[in-house]
Amino acid sequence: MSGNLGGKLVLVTGASAGIGRAAALAFAREGADIFATGRREDALKTLVAECTALGASARYLAGNLDQESFVQRLGKEAAGADILVNNAGILNYGPLLEFSRSDMEAMFATNVIASIRVAQIIGAQMVARKSGHIIMVTSGAARQVSKYAVIYAATKHALAAITKGLRLELRPLGIKVSEVSPGMVATGIRDNITSPEAVAAIKARTIKALSAEEVASAIIFAAAAPANVMTEMLDVRPNGST
Ligand SMILES: NC(=O)c1ccc[n+]([C@@H]2O[C@H](COP(=O)([O-])OP(=O)(O)OC[C@H]3O[C@@H](n4cnc5c(N)ncnc54)[C@H](OP(=O)(O)O)[C@@H]3O)[C@@H](O)[C@H]2O)c1
């Protein structure tokens, strides 16, 4: 246990799988109260049961962050969150010239607009209480561009800019804003990729991916820092190859 997370209410978006799920469990082990959200209700139910088995208080709300009505409802039900892990995201790969409008819109809707809306609503509550911590999960793609993941990189570049701007505006108000920027992580985020070029490019990678738990430990590190310490940015990269 890191000591100062006990009893903190932590809202984790994208908690039904991957990094968000691992982060929710890691916070539960630290004694935090968990509010988990994602679209898959069964996965959230299982997560809440696992958090409860660890001795944590845990709740969930299932829904689609691309829908404004759901974001508003989430803001009300998770009101008072001390820590927001703004993590939900999607990844579509494919050659830029062939990228469909719907795939572009879906990525910007979830990775950028939904992330901003959650940060706005929960951030305003934190400002009113003069305390809180927003942890944004971006990506190595927030600062570099690779073939076939150009639109994803564009969404993550945007998210990094938003994170920086949020920090500029909220730091004087006593709110911490951290960015956790992982390299490749072994999760299901690439499971739906069909573009043959993209599948071949992913297969050709020799990097040993991080585990979701390894990224979660970086999120805990940022969250557990003493009150006067703001971890602005954690670049978390795999150390090795397959
Ligand atoms: N995996 C990597 O290599 C990697 C590297 C760097 C950064 N990241 C970033 O890390 C974050 C988590 O990714 P991951 O790898 O853990 O992916 P993942 O296993 O696919 O999990 C993504 C999570 O986001 C949720 N989500 C997606 N769209 C949503 C929507 N419209 N409304 C509500 N929830 C939604 C999913 O829940 P439902 O499906 O239940 O809705 C799921 O819980 C993302 O922002 C991703 O860009 C990932």
Ligand as a Chemical Component Dictionary entry (heavy atoms), coordinates in Angstrom:
data_LIG
# 
_chem_comp.id                   LIG 
_chem_comp.type                 NON-POLYMER 
_chem_comp.pdbx_formal_charge   0 
_chem_comp.three_letter_code    LIG 
# 
loop_
_chem_comp_atom.comp_id 
_chem_comp_atom.atom_id 
_chem_comp_atom.alt_atom_id 
_chem_comp_atom.type_symbol 
_chem_comp_atom.charge 
_chem_comp_atom.model_Cartn_x 
_chem_comp_atom.model_Cartn_y 
_chem_comp_atom.model_Cartn_z 
_chem_comp_atom.pdbx_ordinal 
LIG N1  N1  N 0  -2.865  -1.210 -25.305 1  
LIG C1  C1  C 0  -1.935  -0.367 -25.698 2  
LIG O1  O1  O 0  -0.956  -0.753 -26.374 3  
LIG C2  C2  C 0  -2.011  1.083  -25.305 4  
LIG C3  C3  C 0  -0.847  1.858  -25.407 5  
LIG C4  C4  C 0  -0.897  3.199  -25.056 6  
LIG C5  C5  C 0  -2.087  3.770  -24.624 7  
LIG N2  N2  N 1  -3.209  2.990  -24.553 8  
LIG C6  C6  C 0  -4.434  3.662  -24.115 9  
LIG O2  O2  O 0  -4.850  3.089  -22.891 10 
LIG C7  C7  C 0  -6.269  3.222  -22.769 11 
LIG C8  C8  C 0  -6.864  1.862  -22.409 12 
LIG O3  O3  O 0  -6.582  0.975  -23.476 13 
LIG P1  P1  P 0  -6.463  -0.622 -23.289 14 
LIG O4  O4  O 0  -5.272  -1.053 -24.028 15 
LIG O5  O5  O -1 -6.646  -0.979 -21.884 16 
LIG O6  O6  O 0  -7.740  -1.034 -24.178 17 
LIG P2  P2  P 0  -8.932  -2.076 -23.952 18 
LIG O7  O7  O 0  -8.452  -3.283 -23.225 19 
LIG O8  O8  O 0  -9.563  -2.238 -25.284 20 
LIG O9  O9  O 0  -9.899  -1.249 -22.985 21 
LIG C9  C9  C 0  -10.515 -0.090 -23.440 22 
LIG C10 C10 C 0  -11.533 0.329  -22.414 23 
LIG O10 O10 O 0  -12.208 1.524  -22.869 24 
LIG C11 C11 C 0  -13.612 1.318  -22.813 25 
LIG N3  N3  N 0  -14.299 2.060  -23.858 26 
LIG C12 C12 C 0  -13.982 2.144  -25.169 27 
LIG N4  N4  N 0  -14.873 2.892  -25.828 28 
LIG C13 C13 C 0  -15.790 3.294  -24.921 29 
LIG C14 C14 C 0  -16.972 4.079  -24.998 30 
LIG N5  N5  N 0  -17.410 4.623  -26.150 31 
LIG N6  N6  N 0  -17.683 4.289  -23.863 32 
LIG C15 C15 C 0  -17.275 3.757  -22.686 33 
LIG N7  N7  N 0  -16.156 3.004  -22.554 34 
LIG C16 C16 C 0  -15.436 2.764  -23.667 35 
LIG C17 C17 C 0  -13.766 -0.197 -22.991 36 
LIG O11 O11 O 0  -14.946 -0.636 -22.392 37 
LIG P3  P3  P 0  -16.149 -1.332 -23.184 38 
LIG O12 O12 O 0  -15.583 -2.016 -24.360 39 
LIG O13 O13 O 0  -16.764 -2.201 -22.149 40 
LIG O14 O14 O 0  -16.958 -0.153 -23.507 41 
LIG C18 C18 C 0  -12.589 -0.733 -22.200 42 
LIG O15 O15 O 0  -12.908 -0.798 -20.824 43 
LIG C19 C19 C 0  -6.776  3.768  -24.105 44 
LIG O16 O16 O 0  -6.982  5.151  -23.984 45 
LIG C20 C20 C 0  -5.612  3.490  -25.049 46 
LIG O17 O17 O 0  -5.567  4.396  -26.119 47 
LIG C21 C21 C 0  -3.204  1.663  -24.868 48 
# 
loop_
_chem_comp_bond.comp_id 
_chem_comp_bond.atom_id_1 
_chem_comp_bond.atom_id_2 
_chem_comp_bond.value_order 
_chem_comp_bond.pdbx_ordinal 
LIG N1  C1  SING 1  
LIG C1  O1  DOUB 2  
LIG C1  C2  SING 3  
LIG C2  C3  SING 4  
LIG C2  C21 DOUB 5  
LIG C3  C4  DOUB 6  
LIG C4  C5  SING 7  
LIG C5  N2  DOUB 8  
LIG N2  C6  SING 9  
LIG N2  C21 SING 10 
LIG C6  O2  SING 11 
LIG C6  C20 SING 12 
LIG O2  C7  SING 13 
LIG C7  C8  SING 14 
LIG C7  C19 SING 15 
LIG C8  O3  SING 16 
LIG O3  P1  SING 17 
LIG P1  O4  DOUB 18 
LIG P1  O5  SING 19 
LIG P1  O6  SING 20 
LIG O6  P2  SING 21 
LIG P2  O7  DOUB 22 
LIG P2  O8  SING 23 
LIG P2  O9  SING 24 
LIG O9  C9  SING 25 
LIG C9  C10 SING 26 
LIG C10 O10 SING 27 
LIG C10 C18 SING 28 
LIG O10 C11 SING 29 
LIG C11 N3  SING 30 
LIG C11 C17 SING 31 
LIG N3  C12 SING 32 
LIG N3  C16 SING 33 
LIG C12 N4  DOUB 34 
LIG N4  C13 SING 35 
LIG C13 C14 SING 36 
LIG C13 C16 DOUB 37 
LIG C14 N5  SING 38 
LIG C14 N6  DOUB 39 
LIG N6  C15 SING 40 
LIG C15 N7  DOUB 41 
LIG N7  C16 SING 42 
LIG C17 O11 SING 43 
LIG C17 C18 SING 44 
LIG O11 P3  SING 45 
LIG P3  O12 DOUB 46 
LIG P3  O13 SING 47 
LIG P3  O14 SING 48 
LIG C18 O15 SING 49 
LIG C19 O16 SING 50 
LIG C19 C20 SING 51 
LIG C20 O17 SING 52 
# 
